[in-house]
Amino acid sequence: MSWVDRLSEKVAHRCLEKGLVVWLTGLPASGKTTIASRVAEILKKERFKVELLDGDWVRKTINPDAGFTREERRRHLLRVAWIARLLARNGVIVLCSFVSPYEDVRREIREIIEEEVPFIEVYVKCSLNECIRRDPKGLYKKALRGEIKNFTGISDPYEPPKNPDLVLDTERLTVDECVKKLFDKINKTINF
């Protein structure tokens, strides 16, 4: 095998004509980003083009002026939906990890994305008490003390999806079980 063939083999990606958008929603600390990151790693090992759009990263880089009122969250999430759609229509599997607390906004997100590419809404289910117990960033403690306004689950509502495409109950399933279920759902959707 020539060096060109070895190089091509090393860098080649499995190209999809169209990718898809996987939107993980759930309370803060429910496990969305952990699951999305693990699935992204697996898909990358399989040489798919993958992007993970995480709430914290997007707020730091693309949308640093995004606030937390209902309308500010809506604008923020709809911007992300358009970015995800653009990536997916170019063959990228896009994993979006956002609290996205409102049912009507998630419906708008689905409408934007499904005009061009497949969409999977994943409800990362976890009780508020368990999320508070986990609290990796200490945000629930601050919200409970009144230091953070409009905090989902405390001073702002979370509306669980009524008909998600997949439910991952992170209190009953291990991370590996959740990752496998999501990977299988993606596989079934795009048949790779």
N, C-alpha and C positions, 0 to 999 in steps of 0.2 A: 504494500500500500504506500502510495506517495505521501509526501508531507502535506500536499494540498488536500488529499482525501482524508487524512487524519485530522487536519484542521477543520474541514467541513463537518466531519463526524462529531468533532468536539463542540462546535458552536451551533450546530443546526438545531432549530426549534421545530417542534411539531406545529405546523401552521394550520390554524382553523380558518375557514372562510369567514365565519363570524364567531365571535366569542360569546360570552354570556355575562350577566351581572348577577352575583349572589349578594343579597342584602341581609346582613345579620342585624337584628334588632333585639333589644332587651334592656333591662335596667343596668345602670352602671355597676360593674363588678360581677355581671352574670356569666362572663366567660367568652364574650363575642370575639375579642381580639386574640385571645389565646387559641381558640378554635380556628379562626381565619388564618392566623399565622402558620399554624401547623399544616393546614390544608394547602396553603400557598407553597410551603416547603416541599410537600409531596408532589404537587403539580409541576414545580420547577425541576425536580429530580426527573420527572417524566418528560421534561424538555418542552413544556408548554410555556407560552408567554403569559405571565401572570402579574397582576398589580394588586396590591393591598392598599385600599384607601381606608385609613383609620381616623376616627374622629379627632383624636389628639393631634396627629400629624397634620391633617388638613387644616385644623384651626391654627396651627403654628406656621404653616407655610403658604397655602393657597388662599385661605380665608381668615387671616388673623383678626379682622375687624368684626367677625361674627359674634353676635350677642346670644343671649339665652331666653329672650322673650319668645312667645309663641311665633310671632311673625318673623323675628330674626332667625329662629331655628328653621322655619319653613324655607326662607330664602337660602340659607346655608345648605340645607339638604337638597333643594332643587338644583343648586349649582353643582353639587356633587353628582346628582343623577345625570346631568348633561355631560359631565366629564366621564363618568362611567360608561355612558352610552357611546361616546366618541371612541373610547378605548376598545370597547367590546365589538363595535362594528368593524374594527380593524384587526380582529382575530385574537384579542386579549381576553383572558378569563379575569374578570374583575371581582374581587372580594371586598365588599364594603362593610365596615364595622362601625355602626353608628347607633346610638340610643334610639334615635328617631321615634319619639314618644307618641306621636299623634297618628291615629288611624287615617284621617283624611289626607294628611301629608304623604303617608306611605302609599296611599292609593294614587296620588299625583305622581310620585316617583315611579310606580309600576307603569302608569300610562306613558310617561316619557320614555322609559326604557323599552317597553314592549312594542313600541312603534317600529323598532329596528332589530332588536335582539331578544333572545330568551332572558327571562327574569325569574329568579328563585328568591322568595321571601322566606327567611329562616328566623323563627322565633326562638331565641336563646332564653329559655324559661328558667327562672330562679326566683324564689321568694324574696321579698324585701328584707326579711330578717336575715336570710343567708347572705345576701349582698352586703348588708350592714356588717355582718360578722367578718366577711372577707375584707372589705374596704381597703384594698392595697394602697390607695393614694391618700387615705385619711379624709376623703371628701365628704362621706356621710357624717362623720363626726363634726366637721365644720358646718355642714348644712343643718344638722340637728341643733347646733349652738347658734344658728341664725347668721353665720358668717358668709354663707353662700346663698344667694337668692335664686329663685327659679330652678332649684335642684330637683331633677326628676326622681319621683318616688317619695320625696319629703315635702317640698313646697310647690311642686309642679306635678301634674298627673302623668302616669304612664298608662297608655291604652293598649292592652295586649292585642295582638292581631286576632281577628275573628276567623280567618281562613288562611293561615300561612301554608306555604308549600311544604314546610318541614318544621317540626318542633324538636328542639334539643333541650331536654330537661337536665340541666347541669347539676342538679341535686341528686338525681337518680342514676345518671349515666356518668361514666368516667370521661376524661378528656379524650382518651383514645377511642372510646365508643362513639362519642359525638363526632370526632374527626372522620371516622369510618362511615358513619351515616351520611355526613355531608359529602364526602368524597364519592360515595355510591350514588347520591342524588345528582351530583354534577355529571358523573359518568353516564347515568341514564339519560340525562337531558341532552348531552352533546354526543353521546355514543362514541367515545374514543377507545 
